[in-house]
């Protein structure tokens, strides 16, 4: 098999449109954890190594494991072959090897940077257990969404390479609520495909409308929580976009969730970028 074809396969499997969910969260945590102005922190080997890891290898692991575990159900998913890669048998063993390489790489990084080891190993375990048996959280209603707290772990890892203490207890629940709601929101377009595949996800159990209402409640709770803390006000008002979108999906036909779902990576990236700049500006005040 030609190397460029294999690399292209790995690239598509890693879902580049969703890369920012991991590396963006890592950068968000990194800038939030800076204690003083330090441009040289961007050249630190720990920062660069983890940034590279969360840009590509970590995404290849999460989505690669998903594709390996879902071969029997992906044929029912209309996104496969269109917006996302459909795993071909000829690539299966290469993807398996690629996933193993990422696991080994994560263990090396955990050993080299002990202060983030627990969170990185937790990220890998939860990320793998979401798709793989015997846990296979994705087929367990409510646990499927709750297990997606691992998407917040890169942010905590980024924070910990700059400071020895965890983020404020006021912030940690918010970090976990957002990916839980995001998972439920992203599962709504897959309801029909998951039904055909026999998967009883949270979205399948609740149905489209109730799922959207739950997303609204979770994001609204997180928004009000951080607003009440006064943290980075008034910039936190930008976060109102999250609880607003499910309401638009419920009430306006042109805001079809099958379309708006694909805009979420851009929304997350823009808001994360704005807050990262604010963190840096605050250091120079």
Backbone as CSV, one residue per row, in Angstrom:
resi,resn,N_x,N_y,N_z,CA_x,CA_y,CA_z,C_x,C_y,C_z
1,UNK,0.841,-1.201,0.000,0.000,0.000,0.000,0.877,1.253,0.000
2,UNK,0.554,2.213,-0.858,1.350,3.425,-0.953,1.228,4.253,0.321
3,UNK,2.384,4.837,0.721,2.422,5.593,1.974,1.474,6.788,1.975
4,UNK,1.407,7.499,0.820,0.541,8.683,0.792,-0.931,8.311,0.933
5,UNK,-1.314,7.144,0.420,-2.706,6.689,0.568,-2.993,6.324,2.028
6,UNK,-2.020,5.708,2.675,-2.187,5.331,4.077,-2.247,6.567,4.970
7,UNK,-1.370,7.531,4.695,-1.368,8.768,5.479,-2.680,9.527,5.306
8,UNK,-3.194,9.530,4.094,-4.471,10.195,3.832,-5.603,9.502,4.594
9,UNK,-5.514,8.172,4.669,-6.513,7.413,5.424,-6.455,7.766,6.910
10,UNK,-5.240,7.806,7.479,-5.088,8.169,8.891,-5.607,9.590,9.144
11,UNK,-5.289,10.477,8.212,-5.722,11.876,8.335,-7.246,11.965,8.383
12,UNK,-7.919,11.301,7.457,-9.379,11.359,7.407,-10.011,10.664,8.613
13,UNK,-9.398,9.563,9.038,-9.917,8.831,10.195,-9.867,9.674,11.454
14,UNK,-8.863,10.542,11.565,-8.697,11.372,12.769,-9.703,12.518,12.846
15,UNK,-10.565,12.648,11.837,-11.611,13.678,11.808,-11.032,15.083,11.992
16,UNK,-10.245,15.587,11.037,-9.604,16.903,11.202,-10.574,18.029,11.539
17,UNK,-11.824,17.892,11.121,-12.799,18.938,11.437,-13.033,19.037,12.943
18,UNK,-12.771,17.946,13.652,-13.012,17.925,15.095,-11.726,17.986,15.919
19,UNK,-10.595,18.212,15.281,-9.328,18.272,16.013,-9.372,19.288,17.153
20,UNK,-10.033,20.404,16.903,-10.020,21.489,17.894,-10.684,21.088,19.207
21,UNK,-11.516,20.042,19.188,-12.146,19.601,20.434,-11.097,19.159,21.446
22,UNK,-9.973,18.632,20.955,-8.910,18.182,21.860,-7.789,19.204,21.971
23,UNK,-7.203,19.601,20.837,-6.065,20.515,20.956,-6.519,21.908,21.380
24,UNK,-7.743,22.294,20.995,-8.266,23.591,21.425,-8.499,23.620,22.924
25,UNK,-9.019,22.516,23.466,-9.231,22.416,24.909,-7.901,22.424,25.648
26,UNK,-6.904,21.755,25.071,-5.561,21.758,25.667,-4.998,23.177,25.720
27,UNK,-5.092,23.908,24.616,-4.589,25.284,24.576,-5.342,26.176,25.554
28,UNK,-6.648,25.984,25.631,-7.470,26.752,26.569,-6.952,26.557,27.996
29,UNK,-6.727,25.300,28.372,-6.223,25.014,29.711,-4.819,25.535,29.924
30,UNK,-3.993,25.441,28.885,-2.609,25.907,28.983,-2.555,27.403,29.274
31,UNK,-3.293,28.187,28.500,-3.277,29.643,28.697,-3.944,30.036,30.018
32,UNK,-4.966,29.277,30.422,-5.620,29.562,31.704,-4.685,29.291,32.877
33,UNK,-3.744,28.368,32.688,-2.838,27.993,33.768,-1.589,28.844,33.885
34,UNK,-1.330,29.704,32.904,-0.149,30.573,32.973,-0.253,31.504,34.180
35,UNK,0.814,31.574,34.952,0.821,32.392,36.169,1.404,33.783,35.942
36,UNK,2.183,33.922,34.872,2.823,35.204,34.565,3.155,35.247,33.084
37,UNK,3.376,36.440,32.520,3.738,36.531,31.100,5.020,35.749,30.829
38,UNK,4.958,34.801,29.924,6.123,33.965,29.642,6.037,33.401,28.224
39,UNK,6.430,34.198,27.233,6.387,33.728,25.844,7.201,32.458,25.617
40,UNK,8.250,32.258,26.439,9.094,31.075,26.278,8.353,29.785,26.624
41,UNK,7.226,29.915,27.339,6.441,28.723,27.670,5.949,28.024,26.403
42,UNK,5.804,28.801,25.325,5.349,28.229,24.052,6.426,27.386,23.381
43,UNK,7.662,27.506,23.866,8.773,26.726,23.316,9.154,25.562,24.218
44,UNK,8.472,25.444,25.349,8.758,24.359,26.284,8.438,23.011,25.634
45,UNK,9.322,22.040,25.808,9.145,20.747,25.140,7.866,20.041,25.579
46,UNK,7.475,20.216,26.831,6.243,19.566,27.312,5.025,20.132,26.586
47,UNK,5.004,21.451,26.418,3.894,22.087,25.707,3.839,21.615,24.261
48,UNK,4.975,21.641,23.579,5.014,21.277,22.159,4.655,19.809,21.947
49,UNK,5.171,18.937,22.817,4.888,17.508,22.688,3.402,17.222,22.875
50,UNK,2.820,17.816,23.904,1.400,17.577,24.174,0.499,18.229,23.130
51,UNK,0.913,19.391,22.624,0.131,20.043,21.569,0.068,19.149,20.336
52,UNK,1.219,18.627,19.930,1.259,17.721,18.774,0.414,16.479,19.042
53,UNK,0.531,15.946,20.257,-0.219,14.739,20.618,-1.720,14.968,20.500
54,UNK,-2.201,16.120,20.982,-3.643,16.369,20.965,-4.146,16.897,19.621
55,UNK,-3.242,17.274,18.736,-3.671,17.658,17.389,-3.990,16.422,16.558
56,UNK,-3.067,15.454,16.533,-3.282,14.311,15.644,-3.355,12.945,16.326
57,UNK,-2.315,12.498,17.048,-2.364,11.135,17.594,-3.582,10.855,18.471
58,UNK,-3.923,11.781,19.363,-5.062,11.554,20.259,-6.369,11.431,19.478
59,UNK,-6.516,12.229,18.431,-7.720,12.146,17.598,-7.750,10.849,16.803
60,UNK,-6.589,10.420,16.321,-6.521,9.144,15.609,-6.927,8.006,16.541
61,UNK,-6.503,8.092,17.799,-6.859,7.060,18.773,-8.368,7.037,19.030
62,UNK,-8.932,8.175,19.395,-10.354,8.234,19.760,-11.244,7.785,18.605
63,UNK,-11.002,8.343,17.418,-11.871,8.030,16.288,-11.481,6.722,15.609
64,UNK,-10.198,6.355,15.712,-9.760,5.079,15.162,-10.360,3.912,15.919
65,UNK,-10.329,3.988,17.247,-10.955,2.959,18.079,-12.452,2.889,17.776
66,UNK,-13.066,4.043,17.617,-14.493,4.105,17.294,-14.785,3.378,15.982
67,UNK,-13.971,3.625,14.963,-14.197,2.995,13.664,-13.956,1.487,13.716
68,UNK,-12.937,1.066,14.468,-12.647,-0.362,14.595,-13.779,-1.094,15.312
69,UNK,-14.348,-0.450,16.313,-15.391,-1.089,17.119,-16.769,-1.019,16.475
70,UNK,-16.945,-0.108,15.517,-18.283,0.146,14.965,-18.454,-0.321,13.525
71,UNK,-17.605,-1.219,13.074,-17.699,-1.673,11.684,-19.086,-2.232,11.353
72,UNK,-19.691,-2.918,12.325,-20.979,-3.555,12.061,-22.150,-2.587,12.089
73,UNK,-21.969,-1.433,12.715,-23.073,-0.466,12.825,-22.907,0.743,11.911
74,UNK,-21.672,1.035,11.492,-21.432,2.228,10.676,-22.125,2.173,9.317
75,UNK,-22.447,0.957,8.864,-23.121,0.848,7.563,-24.513,1.482,7.590
76,UNK,-25.058,1.675,8.800,-26.371,2.310,8.928,-26.268,3.823,9.087
77,UNK,-25.048,4.321,9.266,-24.848,5.739,9.563,-24.672,6.532,8.273
78,UNK,-25.584,7.447,7.967,-25.501,8.207,6.709,-24.292,9.133,6.632
79,UNK,-23.673,9.451,7.795,-22.495,10.325,7.786,-21.279,9.609,7.216
80,UNK,-21.246,8.272,7.354,-20.098,7.512,6.902,-20.042,7.475,5.376
81,UNK,-18.863,7.778,4.865,-18.683,7.831,3.424,-18.972,9.195,2.847
82,UNK,-19.597,10.072,3.676,-19.876,11.446,3.251,-19.023,12.394,4.079
83,UNK,-19.520,12.762,5.280,-18.742,13.665,6.139,-17.611,12.939,6.866
84,UNK,-17.740,11.622,7.029,-16.741,10.862,7.777,-16.313,9.639,6.992
85,UNK,-15.107,9.129,7.328,-14.540,7.963,6.675,-15.308,6.693,7.033
86,UNK,-15.496,5.819,6.064,-16.032,4.490,6.317,-14.870,3.513,6.216
87,UNK,-14.609,2.787,7.302,-13.442,1.911,7.368,-13.530,0.788,6.344
88,UNK,-12.489,0.684,5.501,-12.388,-0.401,4.534,-11.556,-1.526,5.139
89,UNK,-11.882,-2.767,4.786,-11.182,-3.921,5.362,-9.686,-3.884,5.087
90,UNK,-9.304,-3.350,3.938,-7.884,-3.320,3.574,-7.070,-2.409,4.480
91,UNK,-7.751,-1.483,5.163,-7.059,-0.544,6.047,-7.139,-0.957,7.517
92,UNK,-7.921,-1.975,7.813,-8.222,-2.297,9.209,-6.964,-2.572,10.037
93,UNK,-6.093,-3.417,9.529,-4.911,-3.777,10.323,-3.986,-2.584,10.522
94,UNK,-3.924,-1.697,9.526,-3.071,-0.508,9.659,-3.629,0.437,10.718
95,UNK,-4.947,0.537,10.762,-5.565,1.379,11.781,-5.331,0.783,13.168
96,UNK,-5.423,-0.528,13.271,-5.160,-1.200,14.551,-3.736,-0.913,15.014
97,UNK,-2.768,-1.039,14.100,-1.372,-0.751,14.447,-1.209,0.714,14.850
98,UNK,-1.879,1.604,14.124,-1.793,3.031,14.434,-2.308,3.338,15.823
99,UNK,-3.415,2.712,16.203,-3.988,2.908,17.540,-3.026,2.405,18.610
100,UNK,-2.405,1.248,18.378,-1.436,0.691,19.338,-0.250,1.632,19.509
101,UNK,0.223,2.211,18.416,1.348,3.154,18.482,0.984,4.357,19.349
102,UNK,-0.233,4.862,19.202,-0.669,6.013,20.005,-0.746,5.634,21.486
103,UNK,-1.210,4.431,21.787,-1.264,3.970,23.182,0.136,3.956,23.781
104,UNK,1.089,3.409,23.047,2.479,3.362,23.520,3.021,4.773,23.705
105,UNK,2.734,5.642,22.739,3.188,7.038,22.821,2.612,7.725,24.058
106,UNK,1.353,7.475,24.357,0.723,8.105,25.527,1.383,7.644,26.823
107,UNK,1.782,6.383,26.884,2.455,5.861,28.080,3.831,6.488,28.247
108,UNK,4.522,6.695,27.135,5.836,7.351,27.181,5.686,8.787,27.680
109,UNK,4.689,9.491,27.157,4.449,10.877,27.578,4.071,10.928,29.059
110,UNK,3.217,10.004,29.490,2.803,9.964,30.897,4.007,9.742,31.811
111,UNK,4.935,8.917,31.368,6.149,8.658,32.155,7.060,9.883,32.165
112,UNK,7.150,10.559,31.022,8.058,11.711,30.895,7.533,12.947,31.613
113,UNK,6.204,13.066,31.727,5.593,14.244,32.371,4.669,13.742,33.482
114,UNK,5.223,13.363,34.621,4.428,12.703,35.671,3.264,13.514,36.219
115,UNK,3.353,14.855,36.176,2.261,15.649,36.761,0.956,15.546,35.978
116,UNK,1.039,15.057,34.739,-0.190,14.921,33.945,-0.520,13.453,33.674
117,UNK,0.263,12.546,34.232,0.137,11.121,33.922,-1.263,10.577,34.202
118,UNK,-1.799,10.875,35.379,-3.112,10.349,35.765,-4.196,10.797,34.796
119,UNK,-4.158,12.061,34.402,-5.186,12.601,33.513,-5.031,12.079,32.088
120,UNK,-3.789,11.895,31.648,-3.563,11.375,30.298,-3.986,9.910,30.212
121,UNK,-3.625,9.127,31.215,-4.032,7.720,31.228,-5.556,7.617,31.335
122,UNK,-6.152,8.487,32.154,-7.615,8.518,32.259,-8.270,8.855,30.934
123,UNK,-7.668,9.796,30.206,-8.163,10.170,28.881,-8.151,8.964,27.947
124,UNK,-7.050,8.224,27.945,-6.920,7.073,27.055,-7.895,5.961,27.448
125,UNK,-8.035,5.713,28.741,-8.929,4.643,29.195,-10.380,4.966,28.859
126,UNK,-10.818,6.180,29.192,-12.203,6.557,28.897,-12.445,6.661,27.392
127,UNK,-11.456,7.219,26.667,-11.593,7.356,25.221,-11.722,6.015,24.529
128,UNK,-10.977,5.019,25.019,-11.067,3.679,24.452,-12.309,2.938,24.908
129,UNK,-12.635,3.071,26.199,-13.780,2.346,26.770,-15.110,2.825,26.206
130,UNK,-15.130,4.038,25.676,-16.365,4.540,25.080,-16.824,3.634,23.938
131,UNK,-15.874,3.123,23.158,-16.221,2.317,21.988,-15.987,0.823,22.175
132,UNK,-14.974,0.467,22.959,-14.543,-0.926,23.030,-15.275,-1.727,24.105
133,UNK,-15.570,-3.008,23.808,-16.087,-3.892,24.846,-14.948,-4.249,25.815
134,UNK,-15.245,-4.634,27.056,-16.595,-4.916,27.563,-17.360,-3.670,28.019
135,UNK,-16.658,-2.559,28.246,-17.343,-1.353,28.748,-18.301,-0.802,27.693
136,UNK,-17.744,-0.489,26.525,-18.519,0.060,25.393,-19.612,1.009,25.877
137,UNK,-19.168,2.111,26.470,-20.088,3.080,27.061,-21.102,3.625,26.066
138,UNK,-20.734,3.637,24.788,-21.594,4.281,23.798,-22.944,3.588,23.640
139,UNK,-23.051,2.343,24.090,-24.341,1.654,23.980,-25.076,1.617,25.318
140,UNK,-24.587,2.386,26.303,-25.203,2.417,27.630,-25.829,3.799,27.846
141,UNK,-27.149,3.878,27.820,-27.817,5.183,27.962,-27.346,5.948,29.190
142,UNK,-27.143,7.222,29.007,-26.715,8.187,30.028,-25.227,8.041,30.371
143,UNK,-24.753,6.796,30.510,-23.316,6.610,30.734,-22.549,7.061,29.495
144,UNK,-23.151,6.885,28.306,-22.474,7.284,27.068,-22.117,8.766,27.091
145,UNK,-23.066,9.590,27.502,-22.797,11.032,27.555,-21.886,11.395,28.722
146,UNK,-22.127,10.794,29.886,-21.314,11.097,31.069,-19.850,10.734,30.857
147,UNK,-19.593,9.646,30.134,-18.211,9.206,29.924,-17.414,10.182,29.074
148,UNK,-18.106,11.070,28.373,-17.411,12.013,27.501,-16.753,13.165,28.246
149,UNK,-16.725,13.084,29.570,-15.955,14.068,30.337,-14.478,14.005,29.967
150,UNK,-14.050,12.897,29.333,-12.632,12.802,28.959,-12.233,13.888,27.962
151,UNK,-13.202,14.489,27.277,-12.874,15.591,26.370,-12.404,16.827,27.127
152,UNK,-12.679,16.888,28.431,-12.203,18.011,29.245,-10.790,17.774,29.765
153,UNK,-10.334,16.523,29.737,-9.033,16.190,30.316,-7.860,16.918,29.653
154,UNK,-7.863,17.105,28.303,-6.754,17.868,27.708,-6.629,19.269,28.286
155,UNK,-7.752,19.895,28.637,-7.712,21.223,29.247,-7.051,21.190,30.612
156,UNK,-7.372,20.169,31.400,-6.758,20.023,32.721,-5.276,19.716,32.581
157,UNK,-4.928,18.909,31.589,-3.519,18.593,31.326,-2.751,19.856,30.953
158,UNK,-3.329,20.670,30.060,-2.685,21.929,29.681,-2.497,22.843,30.870
159,UNK,-3.477,22.873,31.751,-3.411,23.696,32.963,-2.289,23.217,33.882
160,UNK,-2.165,21.901,34.037,-1.221,21.329,34.999,0.243,21.442,34.587
161,UNK,0.523,21.670,33.315,1.937,21.825,32.949,2.454,23.220,33.294
162,UNK,1.540,24.105,33.727,1.942,25.453,34.140,1.802,25.698,35.637
163,UNK,1.021,24.873,36.301,0.784,25.070,37.735,0.569,23.713,38.395
164,UNK,1.016,23.542,39.642,0.902,22.235,40.302,-0.487,21.919,40.846
165,UNK,-1.387,22.883,40.820,-2.718,22.667,41.396,-3.784,22.595,40.308
166,UNK,-4.871,21.908,40.612,-5.983,21.790,39.674,-6.719,23.121,39.534
167,UNK,-7.482,23.293,38.456,-8.301,24.506,38.326,-9.269,24.641,39.496
168,UNK,-9.804,25.826,39.682,-10.759,26.101,40.755,-11.945,25.136,40.704
169,UNK,-12.431,24.748,41.876,-13.597,23.867,41.954,-14.833,24.508,41.329
170,UNK,-14.797,25.829,41.177,-15.906,26.518,40.502,-15.908,26.239,39.001
171,UNK,-14.722,25.942,38.466,-14.577,25.784,37.023,-14.699,24.329,36.580
172,UNK,-14.193,23.384,37.380,-14.151,21.979,36.974,-15.530,21.428,36.586
173,UNK,-16.607,21.672,37.370,-17.920,21.153,36.942,-18.339,21.666,35.569
174,UNK,-17.983,22.913,35.265,-18.326,23.488,33.964,-17.571,22.767,32.853
175,UNK,-16.294,22.460,33.113,-15.486,21.746,32.127,-16.096,20.393,31.794
176,UNK,-16.737,19.765,32.780,-17.327,18.449,32.571,-18.726,18.527,31.962
177,UNK,-19.488,19.552,32.328,-20.853,19.684,31.813,-20.851,19.913,30.303
178,UNK,-19.925,20.724,29.813,-19.917,21.066,28.390,-19.762,19.842,27.487
179,UNK,-18.766,18.961,27.714,-18.653,17.799,26.820,-19.790,16.794,26.974
180,UNK,-20.381,16.701,28.162,-21.532,15.812,28.353,-22.689,16.274,27.469
181,UNK,-22.963,17.572,27.506,-24.030,18.127,26.669,-23.667,18.043,25.189
182,UNK,-22.395,18.262,24.882,-21.955,18.208,23.493,-22.131,16.809,22.921
183,UNK,-21.850,15.793,23.731,-22.030,14.420,23.260,-23.493,14.138,22.947
184,UNK,-24.368,14.536,23.858,-25.798,14.310,23.635,-26.268,15.048,22.389
185,UNK,-25.798,16.280,22.222,-26.182,17.076,21.055,-25.714,16.399,19.764
186,UNK,-24.482,15.906,19.771,-23.921,15.292,18.563,-24.554,13.941,18.255
187,UNK,-25.176,13.310,19.258,-25.816,12.010,19.040,-27.213,12.143,18.442
188,UNK,-27.780,13.332,18.493,-29.149,13.527,17.992,-29.257,13.254,16.487
189,UNK,-28.317,13.743,15.645,-28.425,13.433,14.216,-28.284,11.939,13.904
190,UNK,-27.750,11.165,14.865,-27.529,9.733,14.645,-28.660,8.864,15.180
191,UNK,-29.734,9.476,15.667,-30.795,8.702,16.319,-31.326,7.583,15.427
192,UNK,-31.681,7.892,14.194,-32.266,6.876,13.311,-31.255,5.787,12.974
193,UNK,-30.013,6.178,12.699,-28.970,5.197,12.388,-28.700,4.293,13.588
194,UNK,-28.679,4.879,14.779,-28.427,4.093,15.992,-29.578,3.133,16.280
195,UNK,-30.800,3.555,15.984,-31.949,2.659,16.154,-31.807,1.435,15.247
196,UNK,-31.433,1.670,13.986,-31.269,0.568,13.036,-30.154,-0.376,13.466
197,UNK,-29.126,0.200,14.109,-27.983,-0.602,14.544,-28.223,-1.262,15.899
198,UNK,-29.365,-0.955,16.512,-29.679,-1.549,17.808,-28.972,-0.902,18.978
199,UNK,-28.482,0.338,18.791,-27.796,1.052,19.871,-28.794,1.920,20.635
200,UNK,-28.879,1.706,21.931,-29.773,2.511,22.767,-28.973,3.613,23.449
201,UNK,-28.695,4.651,22.705,-27.965,5.790,23.254,-28.918,6.670,24.061
202,UNK,-28.348,7.627,24.774,-29.182,8.573,25.520,-30.144,9.290,24.579
203,UNK,-29.627,9.694,23.416,-30.466,10.409,22.443,-31.596,9.530,21.919
204,UNK,-31.321,8.243,21.721,-32.356,7.313,21.255,-33.441,7.158,22.317
205,UNK,-33.035,7.016,23.569,-33.987,6.840,24.671,-34.849,8.088,24.864
206,UNK,-34.220,9.252,24.845,-34.941,10.501,25.112,-35.715,11.012,23.906
207,UNK,-35.210,10.730,22.703,-35.805,11.301,21.503,-35.213,12.667,21.207
208,UNK,-35.447,13.146,20.003,-34.829,14.388,19.544,-35.188,15.588,20.413
209,UNK,-36.466,15.838,20.620,-36.889,17.060,21.313,-36.449,17.092,22.774
210,UNK,-36.640,15.992,23.487,-36.227,15.947,24.892,-34.711,16.081,24.999
211,UNK,-33.994,15.468,24.069,-32.526,15.573,24.071,-32.090,17.025,23.908
212,UNK,-32.743,17.744,23.003,-32.417,19.158,22.805,-32.720,19.978,24.058
213,UNK,-33.810,19.656,24.727,-34.158,20.367,25.965,-33.119,20.096,27.047
214,UNK,-32.676,18.842,27.155,-31.647,18.491,28.143,-30.344,19.222,27.836
215,UNK,-29.974,19.292,26.553,-28.767,20.040,26.158,-28.889,21.499,26.581
216,UNK,-30.048,22.071,26.331,-30.286,23.462,26.723,-30.132,23.647,28.230
217,UNK,-30.715,22.741,29.009,-30.656,22.845,30.472,-29.216,22.725,30.970
218,UNK,-28.472,21.762,30.436,-27.086,21.562,30.869,-26.221,22.770,30.535
219,UNK,-26.315,23.244,29.290,-25.501,24.396,28.892,-25.945,25.667,29.607
220,UNK,-27.242,25.797,29.837,-27.734,26.968,30.563,-27.230,26.949,32.008
221,UNK,-27.229,25.773,32.629,-26.724,25.646,34.000,-25.251,26.033,34.064
222,UNK,-24.463,25.554,33.078,-23.038,25.893,33.044,-22.844,27.391,32.818
223,UNK,-23.646,27.953,31.922,-23.553,29.385,31.625,-23.866,30.225,32.861
224,UNK,-24.951,29.897,33.550,-25.342,30.655,34.744,-24.336,30.465,35.876
225,UNK,-23.773,29.265,35.955,-22.772,28.968,36.980,-21.561,29.878,36.825
226,UNK,-21.021,29.914,35.607,-19.815,30.723,35.387,-20.146,32.211,35.431
227,UNK,-21.359,32.580,35.023,-21.775,33.985,35.092,-21.850,34.436,36.550
228,UNK,-22.374,33.579,37.393,-22.504,33.890,38.817,-21.145,34.025,39.504
229,UNK,-20.151,33.291,38.978,-18.813,33.358,39.579,-18.128,34.690,39.297
230,UNK,-18.589,35.389,38.244,-17.971,36.652,37.863,-16.677,36.481,37.104
231,UNK,-16.309,35.245,36.816,-15.039,34.945,36.155,-15.051,35.446,34.712
232,UNK,-14.107,36.326,34.406,-13.926,36.878,33.055,-15.177,37.577,32.498
233,UNK,-16.016,38.058,33.375,-17.173,38.844,32.925,-16.677,40.167,32.323
234,UNK,-17.230,40.658,31.226,-18.460,40.246,30.534,-18.232,39.271,29.381
235,UNK,-16.979,38.828,29.190,-16.683,37.973,28.036,-17.429,36.638,28.105
236,UNK,-17.742,36.202,29.323,-18.465,34.942,29.475,-19.874,34.998,28.879
237,UNK,-20.357,36.197,28.589,-21.673,36.318,27.943,-21.682,35.642,26.572
238,UNK,-20.503,35.484,25.967,-20.404,34.802,24.672,-20.920,33.366,24.756
239,UNK,-20.825,32.783,25.939,-21.208,31.382,26.114,-22.712,31.154,25.987
240,UNK,-23.485,32.222,25.904,-24.934,32.094,25.746,-25.287,31.395,24.436
241,UNK,-24.347,31.359,23.489,-24.596,30.702,22.210,-24.915,29.219,22.405
242,UNK,-24.333,28.594,23.432,-24.539,27.152,23.626,-25.971,26.801,24.036
243,UNK,-26.522,27.392,25.102,-27.919,27.058,25.430,-28.928,27.591,24.414
244,UNK,-28.521,28.591,23.630,-29.440,29.168,22.641,-29.648,28.239,21.450
245,UNK,-28.582,27.585,21.003,-28.666,26.783,19.782,-29.694,25.648,19.865
246,UNK,-29.757,24.868,20.949,-30.799,23.830,21.017,-32.213,24.400,20.937
247,UNK,-32.408,25.600,21.487,-33.728,26.230,21.404,-34.058,26.599,19.964
248,UNK,-33.057,27.068,19.223,-33.267,27.384,17.807,-33.576,26.116,17.023
249,UNK,-32.882,25.023,17.349,-33.147,23.742,16.688,-34.574,23.271,16.939
250,UNK,-35.080,23.559,18.112,-36.435,23.137,18.478,-37.516,23.954,17.788
251,UNK,-37.246,25.231,17.586,-38.315,26.153,17.189,-38.228,26.694,15.765
252,UNK,-37.078,26.595,15.132,-36.931,27.150,13.786,-36.446,26.079,12.812
253,UNK,-37.206,25.856,11.749,-36.880,24.796,10.798,-35.535,25.008,10.110
254,UNK,-35.180,26.271,9.866,-33.925,26.515,9.149,-32.710,26.184,10.013
255,UNK,-32.922,26.044,11.329,-31.846,25.633,12.223,-31.939,24.123,12.464
256,UNK,-31.880,23.375,11.378,-31.929,21.914,11.441,-30.650,21.408,12.104
257,UNK,-30.782,20.561,13.116,-29.610,20.091,13.851,-28.647,19.313,12.964
258,UNK,-29.150,18.678,11.918,-28.271,17.947,11.004,-27.309,18.881,10.275
259,UNK,-27.662,20.175,10.236,-26.784,21.177,9.624,-25.990,21.936,10.682
260,UNK,-26.670,22.368,11.745,-25.986,23.187,12.759,-24.919,22.398,13.504
261,UNK,-25.104,21.088,13.627,-24.113,20.247,14.309,-22.721,20.418,13.712
262,UNK,-22.659,20.571,12.392,-21.363,20.664,11.715,-20.708,22.028,11.887
263,UNK,-21.442,22.994,12.442,-20.851,24.303,12.720,-20.225,24.367,14.107
264,UNK,-20.485,23.369,14.930,-19.995,23.403,16.299,-18.475,23.481,16.409
265,UNK,-17.717,22.772,15.579,-16.258,22.913,15.685,-15.795,24.356,15.512
266,UNK,-16.460,25.101,14.619,-16.081,26.493,14.388,-16.468,27.365,15.583
267,UNK,-17.657,27.114,16.133,-18.100,27.872,17.310,-17.140,27.653,18.468
268,UNK,-16.816,26.391,18.730,-15.910,26.067,19.835,-14.534,26.683,19.632
269,UNK,-14.044,26.622,18.396,-12.704,27.145,18.122,-12.664,28.658,18.316
270,UNK,-13.652,29.351,17.777,-13.674,30.821,17.875,-13.772,31.271,19.331
271,UNK,-14.686,30.668,20.084,-14.849,31.053,21.488,-13.609,30.689,22.296
272,UNK,-13.053,29.511,22.053,-11.830,29.112,22.752,-10.674,30.035,22.436
273,UNK,-10.580,30.459,21.180,-9.512,31.368,20.754,-9.649,32.719,21.450
274,UNK,-10.875,33.222,21.512,-11.119,34.516,22.168,-10.718,34.459,23.639
275,UNK,-11.127,33.402,24.323,-10.805,33.291,25.749,-9.311,33.095,25.980
276,UNK,-8.641,32.390,25.081,-7.191,32.215,25.213,-6.478,33.561,25.115
277,UNK,-6.922,34.410,24.189,-6.347,35.752,24.057,-6.603,36.562,25.326
278,UNK,-7.811,36.436,25.874,-8.153,37.165,27.104,-7.262,36.723,28.260
279,UNK,-7.002,35.420,28.358,-6.116,34.922,29.412,-4.746,35.583,29.315
280,UNK,-4.215,35.650,28.088,-2.881,36.225,27.878,-2.886,37.720,28.194
281,UNK,-3.905,38.439,27.722,-3.999,39.885,27.987,-4.032,40.155,29.489
282,UNK,-4.775,39.339,30.227,-4.882,39.524,31.681,-3.540,39.369,32.385
283,UNK,-2.646,38.576,31.810,-1.327,38.386,32.417,-0.493,39.659,32.366
284,UNK,-0.763,40.513,31.385,0.038,41.726,31.200,-0.579,42.939,31.891
285,UNK,-1.687,42.746,32.579,-2.321,43.873,33.276,-1.587,44.175,34.580
